[in-house]
Amino acid sequence: MNDPAPNAANIDLGDTPESPITMEPKAEMPQATTATTITTTTTAVATTPTTTVAAIATTTATVRPSMQSRSSMNGPLYMQTSNNKVLIRRVKRKDDGPLRSLARWFLDNQTGLSFNLIALIFLTHMCLPKARPHTSKFFLISYYNPESGKYALGSNDYYFISFCIILFTGIRAGLMEHVLAPSAKHWGIAKRKDITRFSEQAWMFIYYCIFWTLGMYLYVKSPYFLNMKELWTNWPVRELDGVMKAYLLAQWAFWVQQVLVIHIEERRKDHCQMLIHHFITITLISASYCYHQTRVGNLILVLMDVVDLFLPLAKCLKYLGFSTICDITFGVFMVSWFLARHVFYGMTCWSIYEDLAAIVPDGCYRGSNSNLTGPFPIPDGWGYLLEPFSDSQGTVCWSKSIRWAFLNCLLALQVLTIFWFFMIIQVAIRVLKGDGAEDTRSDDERDEQEEEFEYEEAQPLEEEVGVESIDLKGWERRTGVKRGASSSGVSLPGHSDRKELLGRIGCEKQVD
């Protein structure tokens, strides 16, 4: 900070020749994240029939920042400054390639892109009647059977999945930017990284509150509630209730969208583990849906999702500073993790190994749910394995190799959860030592330093103007300062405004 210049009213500078006011304003700078100094130099000559008043002054006005840290540059870029420079926009990160630049562009514009695409679909549906059989596939589940009141499976389901991916992307980005991040700032979270992580975890908590509740409702109302053997009876059932179908397709879309998220946002230290987890989860959801094992798919999702209720909640509490409640929530999270993802999950895997082999014989089926034929022998080759993903009434088979493929994916997921559980135990040990709960699995996002980016800067505007061009009324409106009476007590026509300006900048001189 520069010290304020002394008042020039007490300095006798003698007569100076009449000259226009020369102003060299810097780019207008809003309240910034770093300390900023604005310096204005003004030279003025005011004459009267009897007296010449000459004044020259240099004043320094200081705009105080609302935040101290350079790394906490939140908000629009036009609100961010660095080294007394106004940043118009962040061009790119240094050493970014084309794909990474594209990912950053998508990250910055994902809300607008998502809702514009959704608006385009609905506008096309309303304005073009001939397009409605196609556009309705995006936001309505397909293959309704009026005779049974249920829904079959088919390739049109991919339209609904695509719509859900776009919808989740838009809702997530919109909530994080316009609701969750402002709430975090309001609740006292100051660091940019903490605001981002709080917003992400709050979004995950909201999602799982909705979908775990829905999945649990479907599970409790089902005939396989607390009955493992009922998971496998009457296979294959080639139709679903509408709510169950929408639930599974939305979960499928969510995990595809999660793969997109971890590639457009900053990579964290567990990126590879999370990517493997997401691909295994997508494989299991899609295969259980297309191979008509939706009952066990519902059960696995309920067991996995209940844990993700407590972990995001504990993290949010940590960012908000509620350490004691955070530690308690983390303890509940540990217990739920062990019971759901190791005990009950292991029981489900054992049922696949033991009960499924005894209840569902090897063989293939073909046709709709009301006209199902089979079983017949498994055909040669590998093409029949992919047919359930494209043809809802085509051949669907079950064999020992398919059962082991499912079981191996589930066991691979169990290996990941065991690895993560050991890390959770380390966190629990720190809690017992009094250090507090801090999950380190995915919080190692590197701090974003400003010098890692290339910026466009606002250039200063230089313009020479005369004293008559000064808009004092506009200056009053912008600054909110009202003009008062002159300290000299002398009022000269056409001169008071100029004299008032000199007074405001600290160099008013008495006129005899």
Buried (B, 14 or more C-beta within 10 A) or exposed (E): EEEEBEEBBEEEEEEBEEEBBBBEEBBEBEEBBBEBEBEBEBBBBBEBEEEEBBBBBBBBEBBEBEBEEBEBBBBEBEBBBBEEBBBBEBEBBEEBEEEBEEBBEBBBEBBEBBBEBBEEBEEBBEEEEEEEEBBBBBBBBBBBBEEEEBBBBBEBBBBBBBBBBBBBBBBBBBBBEEBBBBBBBEEEBBBBBBBBBBBBBBBBBBBBBEBBEBBBEBBEEBEBEEEBEBBBBEBBBBBBBEBBBBBBBBBBBBBBBBBBBBBBBEBBBBBEBBBBBBEBBBBBBBBBBBBBBBBBBBBBBBBBBBBBBBBBBBBBBBBBEBBEBBBBBBBEBBEBBBBBBBEBBEEBBEBBBEBBEEBBEBBBBBBBBEEBEBBEEBEEEEEBBEBBBEBBBBBBBBBEEBBEBBBEBBBBBBEBBEEBBEEBEEBBEEBEEEEBBBBEBBBEBEEBEBEEBEBEBBEEEEEEEEBEEBEBEEEBEEEEEEBEEBEBEBEBEEBBEBBBBBBBBBBBBEBE
